[in-house]
Amino acid sequence: MTTVTEQGAQNFSLPAINQNMNIPNFNLPDFRPNWHQLIIIGNGFDLECGLPSGFSSYINARNIDLRECKGDEARSYTLTIWDTILEGMPNANWCDIEGAISNWMAPDGFEPLSEGTLFSKCLNFLVNHDPTEFDSKNVEEVVAFQLFHRLPNHWCHWTISSLLDRTMKDLHILEEEFSKFLQEAVSKSDDYKDRASKLMIELMDYERPCEEEYDIQESILSFNYTRVAEDFRSKEHAINYVNVHGRLGGEIVFGIDGSRIMGNELVVPFTKTYRVMALNPPDIEKIVEVPTNASTYGHGTRVIKFYGHSLGKADYSYFQAIFDAVNLYEGETKLIFFFRPHEKRSGDCRTVEEAKKDVMSKAIALLTAYGATLDNKDHGTNLIHKLLIEGRLVVALLPDTVRHPN
């Protein structure tokens, strides 16, 4: 509204503000730098939380059931050739399913399914020998005798293809029954999910910066078949949680490293690579942040934390893909390998130094193997030294507040 003063000058007065007016809300851009961490967990994580998730626990349950229950109807488990193969594994490897698959079909030093493999010896016995005469000390003959009782009409008609088919079918049985075993263990555990959530938060909190200063994002890569609560801390971003080998409620995978045998079309279906492909695997770039020069805030994944994973050779291909994605040698990503003293199979408890030494040796073996894959061989040989002097390689004791809460 305009009025005129005595001097004739115009006087402008502002109208009263209507409380119901829609005033635009202008959000300031988020200038916080990105900070992303990846948590990698293995079976030691579940064991730490009181879950009997070890393959050895499963095989013990199978052995008791198969040995003591009279008749198939009373059994909880189905007899497979893998029960015999695992029983024939040397020393402490009787519970190593990955080692058993490799030992049966493609052990080190042998071409897959070649004449010297247990698979080939078993096939030869199935085709050329009397089923009533076998040496119970030889694994391949015990398997052949078991197959005679299960499938008597197949004797003398076995081929590489039919024995491979039976090998895979029995592996599926082993996987499905392990899934049921583990699901039952989870359902019987009163506090597994609570302990798992607390342990995951401990891992996330270690060297986690302030959310007011950083835009924090987090991913979890689990080599377990269980899945703990998905929402832990992040308020702004969904946590990308991936069970790389399948999960309870769906298909799970037992397999071997395919780096040496991917060219053999008969054996490749038994590799982790092939089996995981069938599960529609996640893109590695969805669980890591790739560094970019396009933005001053695009630092990529800042930290990769490992806990409860054996760092075995069978999973090296996954780690190589992750390290390549973050440009480990030239980049800024920090690796933290956590450890805690735990009970040995004998029942004794490892000391802190023993646990630390074990994790250090496994981490060194992993990084040495990765260094050998780099195009620049000089970079490969000094990778560990470079990470150390830059403060990007840490072996750390994770404070034990889950098993012994205050």
C-alpha positions in Angstrom: 0.0 0.0 0.0 1.3 3.4 -1.0 0.7 6.7 1.0 1.8 10.3 0.4 3.5 12.3 3.2 3.1 16.0 3.8 6.2 16.7 1.8 4.6 14.8 -1.1 7.1 12.0 -1.0 5.8 8.5 -1.4 6.0 6.2 1.6 6.0 2.5 1.0 4.8 0.2 3.7 5.2 -3.6 3.4 2.1 -5.8 3.7 1.8 -8.1 6.7 3.3 -11.6 6.1 0.6 -14.2 5.8 1.5 -17.1 8.1 0.1 -19.6 5.5 2.3 -18.5 2.7 4.5 -21.2 1.2 8.0 -19.9 1.5 10.6 -21.9 -0.6 13.0 -24.0 1.5 16.5 -23.6 0.1 18.8 -26.5 1.2 22.4 -25.7 1.3 24.6 -28.2 -0.6 26.4 -30.8 1.5 30.1 -29.9 1.4 31.1 -32.7 3.8 33.7 -35.0 2.2 32.7 -38.6 1.5 33.9 -41.3 3.8 33.1 -44.9 2.9 34.1 -48.1 4.7 33.8 -51.8 3.8 33.5 -54.5 6.4 34.4 -58.0 5.3 33.4 -60.8 7.6 33.8 -64.6 7.6 32.7 -67.5 9.7 34.8 -66.4 12.7 32.3 -63.6 13.1 29.4 -66.0 13.6 31.4 -68.2 15.9 32.3 -65.2 17.9 28.6 -64.6 18.4 28.0 -68.1 19.8 26.6 -69.7 16.6 27.8 -73.2 15.9 28.2 -72.3 12.2 31.5 -74.1 11.6 31.4 -76.8 8.9 33.0 -79.2 11.4 29.9 -78.8 13.7 27.7 -79.7 10.8 29.8 -82.8 9.8 29.9 -84.0 13.4 26.1 -83.8 13.5 25.9 -85.7 10.1 28.3 -88.4 11.2 26.4 -89.0 14.5 23.1 -89.2 12.6 24.3 -91.4 9.8 26.1 -93.7 12.1 23.5 -94.1 14.9 20.1 -93.9 13.1 18.8 -97.2 11.8 17.1 -96.9 8.5 16.7 -94.0 6.1 13.4 -92.9 7.5 14.9 -92.2 10.9 17.8 -90.1 9.6 17.9 -86.3 9.5 20.6 -86.4 6.8 21.1 -88.1 3.5 24.2 -90.3 2.9 26.3 -88.8 0.0 29.6 -89.5 -1.5 30.9 -86.4 0.2 30.5 -88.0 3.6 32.9 -90.7 2.5 35.3 -88.3 0.7 35.4 -86.0 3.7 36.1 -88.9 6.1 39.0 -89.8 3.9 40.6 -86.4 4.0 44.0 -86.4 5.8 44.6 -85.1 9.3 42.5 -82.1 10.3 41.2 -81.5 6.8 38.2 -83.8 7.3 35.9 -80.8 7.6 37.3 -78.9 4.7 34.6 -79.1 2.0 36.5 -76.9 -0.5 39.6 -79.0 0.0 37.6 -82.2 -0.4 36.1 -81.0 -3.7 39.5 -80.1 -5.1 41.1 -83.3 -3.7 38.5 -85.4 -5.4 38.5 -83.8 -8.8 41.5 -81.5 -9.4 44.2 -81.7 -6.7 47.4 -79.6 -7.1 49.7 -81.2 -9.5 47.0 -83.0 -11.5 44.9 -82.0 -14.5 41.2 -82.0 -13.6 39.7 -85.5 -13.7 43.0 -86.9 -15.0 44.1 -90.5 -14.5 45.7 -89.9 -11.1 42.7 -88.2 -9.4 40.4 -89.9 -7.0 37.5 -89.2 -9.3 39.2 -91.0 -12.2 40.1 -94.0 -10.0 36.6 -94.3 -8.7 35.2 -94.2 -12.3 37.6 -96.9 -13.3 36.5 -99.1 -10.4 32.8 -98.6 -11.2 33.3 -99.7 -14.8 36.0 -102.4 -14.6 35.8 -104.2 -11.2 33.6 -106.5 -9.3 31.4 -104.4 -6.9 31.7 -107.1 -4.2 35.5 -106.7 -4.0 37.0 -103.5 -2.8 39.7 -102.2 -0.5 38.0 -100.3 2.4 41.2 -98.3 2.9 40.9 -96.6 -0.5 38.5 -93.7 -0.6 37.6 -94.0 -4.3 36.6 -97.7 -3.8 34.5 -96.9 -0.7 32.7 -94.3 -2.8 32.2 -96.8 -5.6 30.9 -99.4 -3.2 28.4 -96.8 -1.8 27.2 -96.0 -5.3 26.7 -99.7 -6.0 24.3 -100.0 -3.1 22.5 -96.8 -3.9 22.3 -97.3 -7.7 22.9 -101.0 -8.4 21.6 -100.8 -11.9 24.2 -98.3 -12.9 27.2 -100.6 -12.3 29.4 -100.9 -15.4 27.4 -98.2 -17.1 29.0 -95.2 -15.4 30.6 -92.5 -17.5 32.5 -89.3 -16.7 29.3 -87.4 -17.3 27.1 -89.5 -15.1 29.6 -89.6 -12.2 30.0 -85.8 -12.5 26.2 -85.5 -12.4 26.0 -87.6 -9.2 28.9 -85.7 -7.7 27.0 -82.4 -8.2 23.6 -83.8 -7.0 25.2 -85.0 -3.8 26.9 -81.6 -3.4 23.5 -80.0 -3.6 22.2 -82.3 -0.9 25.1 -81.4 1.3 24.4 -77.7 0.8 20.7 -77.9 1.3 21.1 -79.9 4.5 23.8 -77.5 5.8 21.3 -74.7 5.2 18.7 -76.5 7.3 21.3 -77.2 10.0 22.4 -73.6 10.2 18.8 -72.2 10.1 17.9 -74.4 13.0 21.0 -73.2 14.9 20.0 -69.6 14.4 16.4 -70.3 15.5 17.7 -72.0 18.7 20.0 -69.1 19.6 18.4 -66.6 21.9 21.0 -63.9 21.5 22.8 -64.5 18.2 21.2 -61.6 16.4 21.8 -59.2 19.3 25.4 -60.2 19.7 26.0 -60.0 15.9 24.5 -56.5 15.8 26.7 -55.4 18.7 29.8 -56.9 17.1 29.1 -55.3 13.8 28.7 -51.9 15.4 32.0 -52.4 17.2 33.7 -53.0 13.8 32.0 -50.0 12.3 32.8 -47.7 15.1 36.6 -48.4 15.0 38.2 -45.2 13.7 34.8 -44.0 12.3 34.8 -40.2 11.9 32.1 -37.8 13.1 29.0 -37.7 11.0 28.9 -33.9 11.3 32.2 -33.6 9.4 31.8 -36.5 6.9 29.1 -37.9 4.7 29.5 -41.5 5.9 28.6 -44.6 3.8 29.1 -48.2 4.7 29.0 -51.6 3.0 29.2 -55.2 4.4 30.6 -58.1 2.4 29.8 -61.4 4.2 31.2 -64.8 3.3 28.7 -66.3 5.7 25.3 -67.6 4.9 23.6 -65.8 7.8 22.4 -62.3 7.7 22.4 -60.1 10.8 20.3 -56.9 11.1 20.8 -54.7 8.1 20.3 -51.2 9.7 23.2 -50.4 12.1 24.2 -46.8 12.1 23.8 -44.8 9.0 20.9 -42.4 9.0 21.4 -41.0 5.5 22.4 -44.1 3.4 21.2 -47.6 3.1 23.9 -50.1 4.1 24.8 -52.3 1.1 24.9 -55.8 2.6 26.0 -58.7 0.4 26.2 -62.4 1.1 28.6 -63.4 -1.6 28.0 -67.2 -1.4 24.3 -67.1 -0.9 22.2 -66.9 2.2 19.8 -68.8 4.4 16.4 -69.0 2.8 17.9 -69.2 -0.6 20.6 -71.2 -2.4 24.0 -71.4 -0.8 27.3 -72.3 -2.4 30.2 -74.7 -1.7 32.9 -74.5 -4.4 36.6 -74.3 -5.2 38.8 -71.6 -6.5 38.6 -71.6 -10.3 41.8 -69.7 -11.1 43.5 -72.8 -12.3 40.7 -74.8 -13.9 38.3 -72.3 -15.5 39.3 -73.7 -18.9 38.0 -77.1 -18.1 34.3 -77.1 -19.0 33.6 -80.3 -17.1 34.9 -79.1 -13.7 34.1 -75.4 -13.9 30.6 -75.9 -12.6 32.2 -76.9 -9.3 34.0 -73.6 -8.9 32.9 -70.7 -6.7 33.1 -68.4 -9.7 30.6 -70.5 -11.7 28.3 -71.1 -8.8 28.2 -67.5 -7.7 27.4 -66.4 -11.3 24.3 -68.5 -11.1 23.2 -66.5 -8.0 23.3 -63.1 -9.9 26.3 -61.8 -8.0 26.7 -58.2 -7.0 28.9 -55.8 -8.8 32.0 -55.3 -6.7 31.7 -51.5 -7.4 28.4 -51.6 -5.5 30.2 -52.5 -2.3 33.2 -50.2 -2.7 33.5 -46.5 -3.6 35.9 -46.1 -6.5 38.2 -43.1 -6.2 37.7 -40.4 -8.8 39.5 -37.3 -9.8 36.3 -35.6 -11.0 35.5 -34.4 -7.5 37.5 -33.2 -4.5 35.2 -35.2 -2.4 35.5 -38.5 -4.3 38.2 -40.2 -2.2 36.7 -43.7 -2.6 36.6 -46.3 0.0 38.7 -45.0 2.9 38.9 -48.2 5.0 38.5 -51.9 4.4 38.1 -53.9 7.7 38.5 -57.7 7.9 37.2 -59.8 10.8 36.7 -63.6 11.2 37.8 -64.5 7.7 40.4 -67.1 7.1 41.8 -65.2 4.2 42.2 -68.5 2.4 43.3 -68.9 -1.2 39.8 -69.9 -2.4 38.7 -66.3 -1.9 41.7 -64.5 -3.2 39.9 -63.6 -6.5 37.3 -61.6 -4.5 40.0 -59.6 -2.7 41.9 -59.0 -5.9 38.9 -57.5 -7.5 38.3 -55.3 -4.5 41.9 -54.1 -4.2 41.9 -53.4 -8.0 38.7 -51.4 -7.7 40.1 -49.1 -4.9 43.5 -48.8 -6.7 45.2 -50.2 -3.5 48.8 -49.4 -4.5 48.3 -45.8 -5.6 45.2 -45.0 -3.6 44.4 -44.0 -0.1 42.5 -47.0 1.2 43.6 -48.3 4.6 43.4 -52.1 5.4 42.7 -53.1 9.0 42.9 -56.8 9.9 41.2 -57.4 13.3 41.9 -60.3 15.6 40.9 -61.7 19.0 42.2 -64.6 21.0 39.9 -67.6 20.6 39.7 -71.2 21.6 41.7 -73.8 19.7 40.2 -77.2 18.8 42.0 -78.6 21.8 40.0 -76.3 24.1 43.0 -74.2 25.0 42.8 -70.4 24.4 45.2 -68.7 22.1 47.2 -65.8 23.5 47.0 -62.4 22.1 50.4 -62.8 20.5 49.5 -66.1 18.9 46.3 -64.6 17.5 48.1 -61.6 16.2 50.8 -63.7 14.6 48.2 -65.9 12.8 46.4 -62.9 11.3 49.6 -61.2 10.3 50.9 -64.3 8.4 47.6 -64.6 6.6 47.4 -60.9 5.7 51.0 -61.0 4.4 50.2 -64.1 2.3 47.2 -62.4 0.8 49.0 -59.1 0.0 52.0 -61.0 -1.4 49.7 -63.0 -3.7 47.9 -59.8 -4.7 51.2 -58.0 -5.3 52.2 -60.7 -7.8 49.2 -59.8 -9.9 50.2 -56.2 -10.4 51.6 -55.3 -13.9 54.4 -53.3 -12.3 56.5 -56.0 -10.6 58.4 -53.5 -8.5 55.1 -52.3 -7.1 54.2 -55.9 -6.4 57.3 -56.6 -4.4 57.1 -53.4 -2.2 53.3 -53.2 -1.8 53.4 -54.3 1.9 56.2 -51.9 2.7 54.5 -49.0 1.0 51.2 -49.7 2.9 53.1 -49.8 6.2 55.0 -46.6 5.8 51.9 -44.8 4.7 50.0 -46.1 7.7 47.5 -48.0 5.5 48.2 -51.5 6.9 47.1 -52.3 10.4 46.7 -55.5 12.4 44.6 -54.6 15.4 43.1 -56.3 18.5 39.4 -55.6 18.6 38.3 -54.9 22.2 36.2 -57.9 23.4 32.9 -56.4 24.7 30.6 -58.9 23.1 31.6 -62.1 24.8 32.3 -60.3 28.1 30.0 -57.3 28.3 30.4 -54.9 31.2 
